[in-house]
Amino acid sequence: MAYCPTLRTAVIMALCALPVLAHADVTAPAVSGAETAATAPIGGSAPVTIGEVEKEAPPERGTGSLSKELVKHASPNENFQSVLRNVPGFTVISTGPGNLTTSDSTFTYQGFNSDQIGVNLDGVPLINTFRGGTNGQGDDHALTPIGMGQFSGVSVYSGANTPSETGINALGATLNYKPRMPTSKFYAEVSGSGGLYSGGVGDSAAGGFSVNSGALPYTGTKLYANYYYSPFHSFINHVFSINNNYYFAAVQPYNHGMSQLSLITIYNHEIAQQPSTVPLPLLQKYGRSFQWAPNIWNDHTTTSSYTTILGWKSILNQYMLAKAKFFITQNNNDRTAYANAAYKAGYDGYPLPTALKSYANPSKTGRPSNTYNPTALFGNSYNGTQYQRYVDNFGNAGLMPSLTFLLPDNTVTLGGLYMFSKDHSAEYWYGQPAVPMINGYNDAWSEHDTRNYGDVFLQDRITLFNHRLIITPGAKYYLVDTTCNDIEGYYYNYGGGVSNTFNYWEPSFGVSFLATKNADLYFHYGRVYKVPNISAYYAVIGSTPTPGPMLVKPEYVDSIDTGIRYNFGDIKTSLAYFRRMFSNKFGYFYDNQTGQTFQYNVGSALYQGVTASVDAKLPYNMNAFINYSLTDAKYTSNFDAADGASVSSGEYVGDVPMYNLNFGLGYHYAGFSARVTDHVVGSQYINTNKGAPAGVSLHPYNITNLNLAYAWRPGDMGVKKVTVDLYVDNIFNANYIPYEYEQLRSAKYGGNFITAQASAPAFAGASVTAKF
């Protein structure tokens, strides 16, 4: 095949403009770029790949990563977020492989909760645009948008994202999950795993298979598919999760390998009995496995999550690289909670997680509303409101085009995003488990929301002094349009709709300087906005015939990251400082008796801290790592919380661990490997359910995990490799509390009390994978 030599020149220029070679010795743990892509020989020389053109220099801020190897050897007790626990600053709240959580936040990173972090799959937003996060928010506490067999690694980018990165709601960081993609050689795998929790409660199991086609003759098409079945019984009584996970990916090169189409499709279906936080005195009385018996209270849900990403990339000419992605996501949640009317006065002196209602007739405030009459059908209002059915169905559809100009000392990228999001959320009450969903009859609320995102960005990457200095200026312009429409119901005397539009600029400026061959200094400033969650719109609907204006402003963070990455041969080190200046920070008021959440502005706050890490290859086939993250988060303005409590400047922000410490030691020889890790989480102040600091702190805790693995190559038996892993998680059976808050209650229940999520006990498990 003959190609114009100027194309090779363009690729060389691209590699120089995105200086990979100049920074090869100091690359951070996570460097973006396609590692496998369509290839084509140029003038008989070594192949040039689209991936090579896309590779970037080390980013101008702190990073972390989860490698393909660590994902592959993850415990059966892990989920797509908990595997990140050893990234400095990362604290996990969700438990088990079913992604189950008792709170709206499933993790924190450097003090930011999960709805303040941008989460992407292959650069595509994978979040609930109305409530934030990928799961957990809005009582979606058993949702699996990404299964463990559906990604090969994760990159964590601290602070404000650069304009070319898509990270909606990325106030504190961006997580980019790398999808499992087909490779050039055929293989098939069959795997199974399982394990038990100590104490006799709970187990985990999974089984599945995957097939990789390799590069097919004549077309070069590569296909990959897998399926996993994962039944999980939690260490918490009566709590379980059953997952069916389906995944497919395809890559099609064309135009002599200079262009490429790709397809990624995920469908995950989950049936679960969700857990709930428990009053701390009940955990202390009955143990960490306590959850109300199903005939007293239960919370059953069925969810599904669908994602499709169609990608295209092409080297247009010696100066231009074009890319585009079209994507669709859809998540459906259908939950029915039950609270036994016999316990309307409480259980052991404490209320059940979902309260029974006292609406005894179909009218309120002297005017007609719902026609459902619980007293007439079930004897009284408490019997008639024992079952609450909640649905939350949301999805996104969008397009992400970009055009990169490959110039001698500049790489200029122009791109944008358009995304349309739609949501239907509703709740209905009834006296039987088959809860009808009839608006105007038994609805607490029924809302339909839309949100349109549009942005355009321009980013330059300037290289100077023989690629030792890299300057990355850029800016992104956002336009976000939201509508919220509610009908009459138990929570709304009047129906109505409200809409508004926000627009703003997000500036970005970064510098990376290669001081020596082994030392990389960096600095980055950026501003990132997050528009209010849909709960900010609720308070202005329902009390009057005409809704009032929505007054909650977008919160935004001015982020500064600076640090150094330094290599001592096989020892890689980093030291970084971060500073996050919050403005218009959001506060939340959650009432777990009604399930309603409201959002409001609380003023300003400052998060700042340091991270440090060392990753070393040691003699005798050993390796070790240690990292530390310190976060100081305080309010910098006075405000009144939703309960009327006054919060003063200088008070600590709740739910922010003050420090994280992770360290581990590994050994590898021939086919055998061993790894022990320890994860330490410092103390943190908690909030009340109305968003104010409670003046109470969680105790520090640490978890120690062990993994032993052996890879056996049978040779002539038709099996390429058999891998056996043994796991022990939480070896010392630490009994700790990862999350709690103070429930503000009347004297009826003895005043205020702490409600908490229990921690998982020791877990022992194994997995076996056969590769053909």
N, C-alpha and C positions, 0 to 999 in steps of 0.2 A: 504494500500500500504506500502511495506517495502522498506526502503532506507538505504544505507550504512551510518552509523553514521559519517564516516569521511567527508561526504558531508556537514553535518551540521557544523562540525568543520571548514571546508573551508569557509563556508559562514560567520561564526563568525569571522574568521580571516580576511575576506574581509572587514567586517564592522569595525574591529579594524584598519586595514591598511588604510582604507579611513575613518578617524575618524569623524563620524557623531555625535555620542553621546557626545564625549568630547567637541564638538564645538556647541552643540545644542542651547545654549543661545546666541550665537553671530553670527548666520548665517546671511549672507548678504541677501538683498532683492531677489537676484536671485541665487539659488543653483541648478546646473544641476543635471539631473538624472531622469530616468523614474519613474513617480509616480504610474503608474499602469502597471502591467506586469503579465505574466503568474505566477501562484502560485502553490505550491505543499506542502502538509504537510510532515514533516520529523520526523519519529519516533513518530508520534502522537502529536508532539508539534505544536506551532503556525506556520502558513505558512511562507515559505521563498520565496522571490521574486527575480527575476532577477534585478528588479529595486533597491532593497536594496543593492545588490552587486555593482551596478553601481554608487550609490550616492557618491558625493564628498564632501570633506571639503570645507569651504569657500575659494574662490579663493584668490590669493595673489595680488589682485589689486582691484580698485574701481569697483563697479557694480551698476546697476540700473535695474528696472524691470517694467513690466506692467502686473498686475495680471489678472487672469481669470475674476474676478468680474468687473474690470475696462473695459476690452474688451467687456464684455457682456452689459455694460451700456454706451457704446460709443455713441456719438451723430450721427444722420444721416448725419451730416456735416463733418464727419471724414473719413480718409482713413488709410491704413495700416501703413503709416509713421507718419501722423499728430497726431495719438493717443499717440505718444511718447513725445509730447511737454513738459510734466511735469517731464521728466527725466532730472536731472541736466546737463546742457551743451548742450541740444538738442534744435535746432532751425529749425522750419519747413518753407519750401518755397512753396511746392506743396499745392494746394487748392482743397477742395471739395472731395466728395466720388469717383470721377472719376480719381483720381491721376493726375489731370492735372497740368502741370507746364509750365512756359515760359522759363525756363533755363535748362541747362544740369545738374545742381545740384538741388536735391529735398529737401535736408536738410543739416545741418552741425551739427557736434558733437564735442565739445571741439575744434572748429576751423577747423576740418577736413571735407571736403565736401563729398557728398554721394558716389563718386567714389573712395574714400580713406578709405572706411569702408567695412569690410567683412559682407555680408548679407547671412544668412543661413536659411533654413527651415529644422528643425529636424537634424541639423548638416550638411546638404548638401548645397554646394554653390549654390546660387540662383542669379547669377550676369551675366552681359554681360562681358565676359572675354576680349573682344576687346576694349570696351569703358568704362568699369567700371560701378558700380552701378547696380540697378535692374530696374530702369526706368528713363526717362529723358535724359540720355546721348545720343548723336548722333541724336538729334531731335526726339527721341522716347518719345514724351511728353504726350502720352495718352495710357499708357500700365499698365495693372493690373496683375502682377504675383501672388499676394496674395489678395484675397478679405476679407472683414471684417468678414464674417462668416466662414472663413477657418483656423483660428488660435485661440488658447485659451489663449495665453500669449506671452510675449517677454522678453528675458534676454539680457541685455546690458553689455558687458564686456569691460571695459576701457583699452586702451593701447594694447601692443603686446600680441597676443594670445600665449598660451602655445602650444607646438608641437602637442599634441593630439587633439587640436581644429582645425577644418578646417575653415579658414577664409581667403580666397584668397583676396588680396588687402587690408588686414586688417591693414593698417598703423596706424589708430587711435583708432579702436575699432572693436568689432564683435557683430552684432545683430543676435540673434538666435530666430526665430519665432517657437513657439511650435504648431504643427498641432492639430486640433480638432481630438480626437480619441474616439472610441466607449467605452462605459462603460458597467458594468455588468447587469444593469437593463434597461428594455425596456422603451422608451418614444418616443413621437412624438411632434413636435412643429410647430406652424404656427405663422408667425409674419408679421407685416407691420409697416412702418415708413414713415415719411414725414415732411416737414417743408418749411418755406418761408424766404427769405432774406428781410430785410427792404429796402425801396426805390422802391419797386414794380418790381424789376428785379430778377428773379431766384427762383428756388425751387428745392427741393430734395425729392425723393421718393424711396421706396424699399419694396419688398414683397417677401416672400419665405417660405419654409418649410424644416424641417429636420426630419429624422427618425433614431432612435438608436435601434438596434435589441435586445440588451442585450446579455447575454451569451446563445447561442443556446444549446438545449439539446444534450447530447451524444458527440458532437464535441467541445463544448466550444467556438465556433466561435463567434466573435463579429463584427458587421457591423455598419457603420454610413454613412449617405449620406445627403447632403443638396443641395438646389438650391435657388438662389436669383436673382431677376430681379431688376435692379436699374437704372431708368431713372433720369438724373440729368441735370437741366438747370442752368448754372452758373449765378452768380451775374454780370458777364461780358456779355454785349450784344452779341448775336449771337453765344455764346459758349455753348456747351452741351456735354453730355456723356451718352451713353446707354450701360449698362453692363448686360451680362448674365453670371452668375457664377455657376459652377458645381463643386461638391466636393464629394469624396468617400474615406473612410478609412476602413480597415479591420485588425483584429488581430486574428491569429490562433495559439494557444498553442499546443504543442505536446511533446512527450517524457515525459509524466506524468507532464507536466507543467514546465519542466526544460529548454525547448527550445521554441522559438517563431518566427513566421513569421509575417510580417506586410506589408501592402500595403497602400500607399497614392497616390491619383490621383487628380489633379486639372486641370480644363479647364475653362479659362475665355476669353470671347469674348467681344470686346468693339468697338463701333462706336462713333466717337467724332468729334466735331468741335474744334480744338485746339486753345488755346489763344496764343497771342504773347505779348512780352514786347511792351510798347508804349512810344513814346517820352514824357518825363515828362511834357512839356508845353501843350501837348494835353490832358493829364489826368487832369491837372489843369484847362484847358479850358472847357472840356466836362464832367468831373466827373469820379469817379472810375469805372463806368460801361462801359467806352468807349472801343470800338473795332470797327474797320472799318466795314462798311456794307458789306454783302457778295458779292454785285455786284462791290465792289471796291477791296476788298481783303478777302480771306478766306483760311482756312487750314484744309481740311477734311481728316480724317484718319480712317482706319479699322485695328484693331490689334487683335491678339490672343496670349494667353500664356498657355502653356501646361507643366505640371510637373508630373512625376511619380517616386516614391521612393519605392523600394522593399527592406525591411530590414529583417535581420536574426540575432538572438543572441542565444547563448546556453552556459550553464554551462557544460564544457566538463568533468571535474573531479574536485577533491578537490582543485586543484591549478590553474585551467585555465578557463577563460571566453573568448569566441570567438564572434566576431561581424562582420557583413559585410552589406554594403548597395550598391545597384546598382541603378543608377538614370539616368533619361533622362529629359532634359528640351528643349523646343522649343518655340521661340517667333517670331512672324511674324508681321511686320509693313508695311502698304501700305498707303502712304499719297499723296494727290494731293493738291498742293497749287496754288492759283489763284491770279494774280496781274493784274488789269485792265490796258490795254495799254494807256488809256486816262490819266492815272496818272503817266506816266513815269517821269514827272518832279517833282513829289512829291505830297503829300496831306497836305495842310496848311503849305507848306514850308518844310515838312519832308518826307524822303523816305518811301515807303512801306516796310514791313518786308522782302519780297522777291522781288528782283529787276528783271526788264525785261532786256533781253540780246540784244546786238547789233550785234550778228553774223548774217549778212545779206545774207551770201551765204555759201555753204557747204565746203569752203576751208579756211585755215588759214596758215600763215607763208609760203605761196607759195607752199604748197603740199597738196594732197588730204587728207581729213579726213572724217567727217560724210557726208553722201550724202543727208541728209535732207536740203531742201531749203525753209526756212520760207518765204522769199520774194516772191518766185514763188507761194506758196500755199496760203499765207495769206496777201500779199500786202507789208509787211515790217517785219523786224526782231522782232520788239516789239509785233506786233500782233501774230507772230508765236512762241513767247516764253512766252505767258501769263500763261500757265499751266506747272507746274513742278511736275512730279511724282517721288516720292522717295520711295524705298523699302529697308528695313533692316531686314533680316531674320537671326537669330542667335540661336544656341542651343548648349547644352553640353550633353555628355554621359560619365558616369564614374563609377568607382568601388572604394569603401572605405573599406578595410579589416583591422581588428586589432585583436590582441591577448593579453590578460591581464593575467599576472602571479600573483596570490594571495599568497604572501609570508608573514611570520609573521610580519615583520617590514617594508616591502617594497611592493609596488604595481607597477610592471613594465609593461609598455604597449609598444608594438611594433606594428607599423601599417604603413599605407601609403595611397596614392591616385593616381589613374590614371584617367585623364579626357581628353577627346577629344572634342574640340570646333570647330565649323564651322560657317562661316558667309558669306552671300552674301548681298552686299550693292550696290545700283545703283541709278542714277537719270537720268530722261529723260525730254526733253522740247518739247512742242507742242503748237499749236494754238487752240485746242479744248479740252474739258474735258475728252474725251476718249483718253487718251495719250497712244500711242503705245510704247512698250518697245522693241526696236530693236537695238541691238548693231551694231555700224558702220553706223547707220542711224541718230539717234537723242539722243544718250547718252552723258550726261556730264561726267559720269564715270560709270564703272561697275567693281566691284572688288569681288574677292573670296579670303577669308582668312581662314587659319586654325591655331589652337594653341593647342599644347599638353602640359598638365601639368603632371608631375610625381614627387612624393615625397615619402620619407620614413623617419619615425621618431622613436625615442626611448625616452621614458620618464619614470622617476622613481619618486615615491612619498614615501619619507622616513619618518617614524614616530619615534620620540624619546621622552624620559622622560614622559612615560605613555601617549603618544599621545598629549602632550602639544606643542611640536615643530614639525612642518612639513616642510620638505625641498623638493623642487620639481625641480631637474635639468632635462634638456632635450635638444635635438637638432633635427632639421629637415633639410634634404637635398632636395633642389628643382632642377628640370630640366624643363625648359620651352622652347619649340621649336615653332617658329612662321613663317608662310609664308604669303605674301601679293602679290596678282597678280592683275594688272589692265590692261585693254585694252585701245586702243586709244579712245579719246573722246574730248569734248570741253575743259576739264581740263587737258588733257594729249596729248601732241603732239606725244608721243611714248608710246606704251604699254610696259609692263615689269613686272618682278617679283623680289622680294627680300625676303630673309629668314635669320634667325639667331637663335642661341641657347644661352640662359642664364642659368647658374647654380650657385648656392650659398647656403651657410649654414645659418640657422636661429637658433642661440643659445637662450636658455631661462633658467632663474634661479629664483626661488621663495622661500620665507620663510614666514610661518605663525606661530605666537607664541601666545599661549593662556596664557597671563600674569596673569589673574585672571579668575574666572568663567565668568565674564561679559565683559572682555576686550580682544580683539583680535588685535594684531599688525601684520602688513604684509609689505612685500617688494617684488618687482618683477622687474627684468630686462629682456628685450627681444629685439631682432632685427627682423624687418619684412621688406621684399622687395616688391616692386611692379614693374613689368616689364612695359615698355612703352606701352601706348595705341596704337591702330593700326594707329592713326593719325600721329604718329612719323615716320611712314614708307612712308607717302605720298610724303614728300618733295624730296625724292631721286628717284622718278619714274616720267617719263614723259618729262623731259627737254632734255634728251639725249637718243640715241638708247639703251644704256646699263645703267641700273640703278646704282647709286653709293651705297656705303655702308651706312647702317643705323647706325648713330653715337650716337643716344640718349641712355644714360645709364639708367639702372633701378634706381629709387629712393629708398631710404631706410631710416628707422627711428629707432634710438636707443631709446627705451622707458624705463623710470623709473617710477614706481608707488609705493608710500609708504603711509601708513595711519594707522588709528586706528578705530575699530568699538567697541562701548561701549553701554551697555544696563543699563538703570536705571529702573528696573522693566518693566513697560509697555511703557517705552520711549526708542526708539532705535536711536542711534546717530552714525554719522560717520564723519571723517575728513580725507581728503586725499590731497596729493600733486602729481602732474604729471609733467613730463619733457619729451618732444619729440624733439630729435635732428635729423633734416632732413639733408640728404646728397643727392646730385644730384637731388634736388627738381625739379619737372616738372613745366613748364610754358606753357600757352596755348595762341594761336592766333586764334581767331574766327572771320570770316568775314560773317556777317549775310546777306550780299548781294549775296554771292555765296553759303553759307552753308558749306564752307570748314573750317575745324579746323586742326591746326598743333600744334605739341607738341615739346618742346625743354627743355633742362636742364638750370636751372637758378642759380644753386649753392646750398647754405645751408641756413637753417633757424632754429630757435628755438621757439618751442611752450612750454609754461609752465604755470602752474596755480594751483589753489586749488578748491576743491569741499567740501561742508559741507552739512549735512542733518540731520534733526530731524523728527522722525515719532512717534507720541504719541497717546496712547489710553487715553481719558480723562473721567472724571466723567460725569454722566448724559447721557450715551450712545453716547458720542461724540468722535471724533478723529480729529487729525490735523497733517499737515506736512508742512515743509518748507525746501527748499534746495537752494543752491547758488553755482554757478560755475563762476570762474574768469579765463580768458584766455588771456595771453600776447603772441602774435605771431609776431616775427620780423625776417627779413632777417639778416643773419650773414655773407654775402659775397656780393660783388658788381657784377652786371651783366648788360648787355644791353638787353632790351626787344625787342620784334619783331618789334616794331615801331621805334627802335633806341634810345628810351629813356633810360637814365642811371639811374639805381636803386642802391642805396647805402646801405651798411650794416647799420642796425639800423632802416630802414624804416619798417613800419607796413605791414604785409601781408594782402591783401585785402580779403573781404568776411569772416572775422572772427569776430563774435560778441564778444565784450570785456567781457561781463558778462551775465548771466542768473539768474533770481530769480523766484522761483515758491513757492507758498504757497496755502494752502487750508484748509477748515474746513468742517467736515462731521458730520452727525447725523443719528443714526439708532435706531428705536424702533419698535418692532413687525414687521409688514410688510412695514413700511414707512422708507424711507431714503432720505436724502438731502445732496448735496455736492456743495460747491462753491469753485472755484479755480481761481488763478490769475497767469498769465504767463508774465514775464517781460523780454524783450530782450534789451540789451545795444547797444550802438552805434557801428558802424563798418565802416572801410574804404572800399571803392569800388575800382574795377579795371577798366581799359579801356578794350575794346574788344580785345586788343592785349596783354593782360596779365600783364600790368604794373600798379603799384599803381596810381590812378587818383588824389590823393590829396583831395578827397571829401569824406565825411562820411555820413552814414545814421543816422537818428535820432533814439533814443531809443523809444520803444513803449511797451504797455502792453495790454493784452486781459483778460477779466474776463468772466468766464463761470459758468452757474448754471445748476444743474441736480436735479430733484425731481422724486422719484420713489415710487411705491406702489405695493406690491405683495399680491394678494388676493387668498386664497385657498377656492374654492367653496364647497369642500366636496363631496357631493353625486351627483353632476351634470355631472360626467364623465370627468371633467377637473381637473387636479391636481393643476395647478396654473395659474393665469393670472397676468402678470406683465405689469404695465403701467409706462412709463417714459416720463417726460416733460423736454425739454431742452431750454435754452437760451444761445447761444454762442455770445461772444463779446457784452455783455450786454450794455456797454456804447457806442457802435457803433464807436469804435476807428478807425480813418482813417489814416492808416500808410502805409509805403512802406516796404515790406519784402525783396525786391531784386531790385538792379539797377546797371547799369554800364555806363561808359562814351563811347559813340560812336564817334570814330575818323573819321571825314568826311572832305571833301574838302570845300572850300568856297562856292561851288554851293548850299549847304544846310545851309549856314550861319555858317559854322565851326562846331566844336564839340558840342555835346549835350548829355544830360542824357536820357537814356531810362530805363523804370521802369516797375515793376509788381505791380498792385494794390492789396489792401488788401480786404478781405471779410467783408461786413458790418454785422450788427447784424443779427442773425439767430434764429428763434423760431421754434421748432419742437416737435414731439411726436412719440413714438413707443409703440406698443402693441404686447405682445407675450403670446400665450396660449399654455400651456404644458399639454399633455394628457398622 
